[in-house]
């Protein structure tokens, strides 16, 4: 037997919902999983934005490498 997280009544070890207060015993675990999933999605989105900026910078450097020294100096100043 274990105690309900909310009403503290004794319930079966395998119970997911307390028969007395009807509250889910695994609710916090579900919230933690949701937070982890949202965090992973956020990190993926941030990394995709960083990757796009790196590609833009590489393209700009490639464009500048084909240009004159004066244009390179203008780019570095601006």
N, CA and C atoms as an extended XYZ file, in Angstrom:
234
Properties=species:S:1:pos:R:3:atomname:S:1:resname:S:1:resid:I:1 pbc="F F F"
N         0.846       -1.185        0.000 N   UNK     1
C         0.000        0.000        0.000 CA  UNK     1
C         0.891        1.248        0.000 C   UNK     1
N         0.382        2.271       -0.621 N   UNK     2
C         1.058        3.566       -0.609 CA  UNK     2
C         0.036        4.637       -0.262 C   UNK     2
N         0.528        5.833        0.021 N   UNK     3
C        -0.372        6.930        0.372 CA  UNK     3
C        -0.612        7.815       -0.846 C   UNK     3
N        -1.842        8.288       -0.959 N   UNK     4
C        -2.199        9.240       -2.008 CA  UNK     4
C        -1.381       10.516       -1.798 C   UNK     4
N        -0.879       11.081       -2.879 N   UNK     5
C        -0.076       12.300       -2.792 CA  UNK     5
C        -0.891       13.499       -2.307 C   UNK     5
N        -2.208       13.424       -2.430 N   UNK     6
C        -3.049       14.574       -2.150 CA  UNK     6
C        -3.866       14.434       -0.865 C   UNK     6
N        -4.616       13.337       -0.739 N   UNK     7
C        -5.469       13.191        0.445 CA  UNK     7
C        -4.842       12.304        1.521 C   UNK     7
N        -3.716       11.685        1.191 N   UNK     8
C        -2.941       10.856        2.125 CA  UNK     8
C        -3.643        9.577        2.571 C   UNK     8
N        -4.710        9.195        1.885 N   UNK     9
C        -5.344        7.921        2.218 CA  UNK     9
C        -4.522        6.785        1.607 C   UNK     9
N        -4.627        5.596        2.187 N   UNK    10
C        -3.865        4.463        1.681 CA  UNK    10
C        -4.550        3.901        0.447 C   UNK    10
N        -3.729        3.706       -0.596 N   UNK    11
C        -4.249        3.178       -1.863 CA  UNK    11
C        -3.321        2.062       -2.335 C   UNK    11
N        -3.784        1.306       -3.307 N   UNK    12
C        -3.016        0.218       -3.894 CA  UNK    12
C        -1.731        0.762       -4.515 C   UNK    12
N        -0.644        0.006       -4.441 N   UNK    13
C         0.653        0.416       -5.005 CA  UNK    13
C         0.554        0.741       -6.496 C   UNK    13
N        -0.295        0.015       -7.225 N   UNK    14
C        -0.401        0.172       -8.672 CA  UNK    14
C        -1.451        1.199       -9.098 C   UNK    14
N        -2.117        1.810       -8.137 N   UNK    15
C        -3.191        2.759       -8.451 CA  UNK    15
C        -2.627        4.004       -9.133 C   UNK    15
N        -3.290        4.401      -10.197 N   UNK    16
C        -2.913        5.624      -10.915 CA  UNK    16
C        -3.784        6.783      -10.437 C   UNK    16
N        -5.040        6.467      -10.118 N   UNK    17
C        -5.989        7.464       -9.616 CA  UNK    17
C        -6.440        7.035       -8.222 C   UNK    17
N        -6.430        7.967       -7.304 N   UNK    18
C        -6.876        7.674       -5.939 CA  UNK    18
C        -8.376        7.408       -5.952 C   UNK    18
N        -8.830        6.295       -5.348 N   UNK    19
C       -10.268        6.002       -5.318 CA  UNK    19
C       -11.049        6.947       -4.392 C   UNK    19
N       -10.360        7.651       -3.514 N   UNK    20
C       -11.032        8.544       -2.580 CA  UNK    20
C       -11.189        9.945       -3.174 C   UNK    20
N       -10.061       10.569       -3.537 N   UNK    21
C       -10.130       11.957       -4.028 CA  UNK    21
C       -10.135       12.051       -5.557 C   UNK    21
N        -9.941       10.911       -6.237 N   UNK    22
C        -9.996       10.822       -7.706 CA  UNK    22
C        -8.895       11.622       -8.412 C   UNK    22
N        -7.783       11.872       -7.739 N   UNK    23
C        -6.694       12.643       -8.351 CA  UNK    23
C        -5.639       11.698       -8.915 C   UNK    23
N        -5.068       12.117      -10.028 N   UNK    24
C        -4.050       11.338      -10.717 CA  UNK    24
C        -2.759       11.353       -9.901 C   UNK    24
N        -2.204       10.175       -9.645 N   UNK    25
C        -0.988       10.068       -8.849 CA  UNK    25
C         0.280       10.310       -9.679 C   UNK    25
N         0.163       10.284      -10.997 N   UNK    26
C         1.310       10.484      -11.883 CA  UNK    26
C         1.301       11.863      -12.542 C   UNK    26
N         0.494       12.763      -12.082 N   UNK    27
C         0.303       14.058      -12.729 CA  UNK    27
C         1.602       14.851      -12.808 C   UNK    27
N         2.394       14.877      -11.784 N   UNK    28
C         3.655       15.645      -11.811 CA  UNK    28
C         4.615       15.077      -12.829 C   UNK    28
N         4.654       13.778      -12.963 N   UNK    29
C         5.525       13.160      -13.954 CA  UNK    29
C         5.122       13.594      -15.357 C   UNK    29
N         3.819       13.676      -15.614 N   UNK    30
C         3.323       14.116      -16.918 CA  UNK    30
C         3.732       15.555      -17.190 C   UNK    30
N         3.690       16.398      -16.177 N   UNK    31
C         4.093       17.795      -16.333 CA  UNK    31
C         5.586       17.880      -16.633 C   UNK    31
N         6.387       17.083      -15.934 N   UNK    32
C         7.831       17.082      -16.170 CA  UNK    32
C         8.157       16.635      -17.588 C   UNK    32
N         7.464       15.632      -18.080 N   UNK    33
C         7.688       15.168      -19.448 CA  UNK    33
C         7.330       16.269      -20.435 C   UNK    33
N         6.233       16.970      -20.203 N   UNK    34
C         5.825       18.063      -21.090 CA  UNK    34
C         6.869       19.179      -21.090 C   UNK    34
N         7.403       19.505      -19.929 N   UNK    35
C         8.431       20.554      -19.839 CA  UNK    35
C         9.683       20.140      -20.608 C   UNK    35
N        10.076       18.889      -20.497 N   UNK    36
C        11.252       18.403      -21.214 CA  UNK    36
C        11.030       18.470      -22.718 C   UNK    36
N         9.857       18.060      -23.178 N   UNK    37
C         9.553       18.096      -24.615 CA  UNK    37
C         9.566       19.533      -25.129 C   UNK    37
N         8.964       20.446      -24.399 N   UNK    38
C         8.957       21.860      -24.805 CA  UNK    38
C        10.385       22.402      -24.839 C   UNK    38
N        11.199       22.033      -23.868 N   UNK    39
C        12.591       22.471      -23.839 CA  UNK    39
C        13.379       21.977      -25.036 C   UNK    39
N        13.190       20.710      -25.398 N   UNK    40
C        13.895       20.152      -26.562 CA  UNK    40
C        13.464       20.869      -27.837 C   UNK    40
N        12.175       21.121      -27.986 N   UNK    41
C        11.682       21.841      -29.167 CA  UNK    41
C        12.271       23.243      -29.214 C   UNK    41
N        12.330       23.911      -28.082 N   UNK    42
C        12.902       25.262      -28.014 CA  UNK    42
C        14.370       25.250      -28.442 C   UNK    42
N        15.132       24.284      -27.967 N   UNK    43
C        16.545       24.187      -28.331 CA  UNK    43
C        16.704       23.937      -29.828 C   UNK    43
N        15.873       23.079      -30.398 N   UNK    44
C        15.942       22.804      -31.836 CA  UNK    44
C        15.652       24.064      -32.637 C   UNK    44
N        14.654       24.836      -32.227 N   UNK    45
C        14.311       26.080      -32.929 CA  UNK    45
C        15.469       27.070      -32.849 C   UNK    45
N        16.053       27.236      -31.676 N   UNK    46
C        17.183       28.156      -31.506 CA  UNK    46
C        18.355       27.722      -32.383 C   UNK    46
N        18.670       26.437      -32.396 N   UNK    47
C        19.778       25.946      -33.208 CA  UNK    47
C        19.520       26.150      -34.693 C   UNK    47
N        18.270       26.033      -35.119 N   UNK    48
C        17.973       26.248      -36.540 CA  UNK    48
C        18.184       27.714      -36.913 C   UNK    48
N        17.829       28.650      -36.013 N   UNK    49
C        18.073       30.067      -36.282 CA  UNK    49
C        19.568       30.369      -36.331 C   UNK    49
N        20.322       29.777      -35.421 N   UNK    50
C        21.772       29.987      -35.408 CA  UNK    50
C        22.382       29.450      -36.700 C   UNK    50
N        21.928       28.294      -37.142 N   UNK    51
C        22.432       27.703      -38.381 CA  UNK    51
C        22.170       28.580      -39.584 C   UNK    51
N        21.004       29.202      -39.625 N   UNK    52
C        20.677       30.097      -40.743 CA  UNK    52
C        21.590       31.312      -40.741 C   UNK    52
N        21.870       31.854      -39.558 N   UNK    53
C        22.751       33.018      -39.463 CA  UNK    53
C        24.173       32.663      -39.894 C   UNK    53
N        24.634       31.475      -39.535 N   UNK    54
C        25.970       31.039      -39.943 CA  UNK    54
C        26.034       30.916      -41.458 C   UNK    54
N        24.980       30.369      -42.060 N   UNK    55
C        24.951       30.243      -43.514 CA  UNK    55
C        24.981       31.615      -44.187 C   UNK    55
N        24.237       32.577      -43.642 N   UNK    56
C        24.237       33.924      -44.200 CA  UNK    56
C        25.629       34.543      -44.115 C   UNK    56
N        26.290       34.347      -42.983 N   UNK    57
C        27.626       34.901      -42.797 CA  UNK    57
C        28.614       34.253      -43.769 C   UNK    57
N        28.531       32.944      -43.948 N   UNK    58
C        29.411       32.254      -44.892 CA  UNK    58
C        29.186       32.763      -46.307 C   UNK    58
N        27.922       32.959      -46.705 N   UNK    59
C        27.615       33.475      -48.033 CA  UNK    59
C        28.189       34.874      -48.219 C   UNK    59
N        28.064       35.683      -47.186 N   UNK    60
C        28.587       37.047      -47.255 CA  UNK    60
C        30.114       37.039      -47.374 C   UNK    60
N        30.773       36.175      -46.628 N   UNK    61
C        32.234       36.067      -46.699 CA  UNK    61
C        32.659       35.589      -48.087 C   UNK    61
N        31.946       34.603      -48.632 N   UNK    62
C        32.262       34.121      -49.978 CA  UNK    62
C        32.088       35.230      -51.010 C   UNK    62
N        31.046       36.029      -50.857 N   UNK    63
C        30.806       37.134      -51.786 CA  UNK    63
C        31.927       38.167      -51.678 C   UNK    63
N        32.358       38.431      -50.470 N   UNK    64
C        33.403       39.428      -50.249 CA  UNK    64
C        34.753       38.927      -50.779 C   UNK    64
N        35.024       37.640      -50.602 N   UNK    65
C        36.298       37.094      -51.077 CA  UNK    65
C        36.472       37.290      -52.575 C   UNK    65
N        35.416       37.365      -53.300 N   UNK    66
C        35.494       37.584      -54.740 CA  UNK    66
C        35.597       39.054      -55.098 C   UNK    66
N        35.507       39.941      -54.146 N   UNK    67
C        35.516       41.378      -54.411 CA  UNK    67
C        36.872       41.997      -54.085 C   UNK    67
N        36.958       43.279      -54.310 N   UNK    68
C        38.215       43.992      -54.099 CA  UNK    68
C        38.468       44.268      -52.625 C   UNK    68
N        39.666       44.693      -52.305 N   UNK    69
C        40.054       45.017      -50.943 CA  UNK    69
C        39.236       46.195      -50.430 C   UNK    69
N        38.924       47.141      -51.288 N   UNK    70
C        38.132       48.304      -50.873 CA  UNK    70
C        36.740       47.878      -50.410 C   UNK    70
N        36.127       46.974      -51.140 N   UNK    71
C        34.804       46.502      -50.751 CA  UNK    71
C        34.876       45.710      -49.436 C   UNK    71
N        35.973       44.973      -49.240 N   UNK    72
C        36.157       44.248      -47.994 CA  UNK    72
C        36.269       45.214      -46.821 C   UNK    72
N        37.020       46.295      -46.988 N   UNK    73
C        37.152       47.277      -45.941 CA  UNK    73
C        35.797       47.953      -45.646 C   UNK    73
N        35.015       48.235      -46.693 N   UNK    74
C        33.680       48.823      -46.507 CA  UNK    74
C        32.799       47.877      -45.696 C   UNK    74
N        32.871       46.599      -45.997 N   UNK    75
C        32.036       45.629      -45.287 CA  UNK    75
C        32.452       45.549      -43.823 C   UNK    75
N        33.756       45.551      -43.556 N   UNK    76
C        34.234       45.472      -42.182 CA  UNK    76
C        33.827       46.710      -41.388 C   UNK    76
N        33.775       47.871      -42.010 N   UNK    77
C        33.386       49.100      -41.331 CA  UNK    77
C        31.882       49.157      -41.083 C   UNK    77
N        31.110       48.599      -41.974 N   UNK    78
C        29.666       48.773      -41.905 CA  UNK    78
C        28.958       47.630      -41.365 C   UNK    78
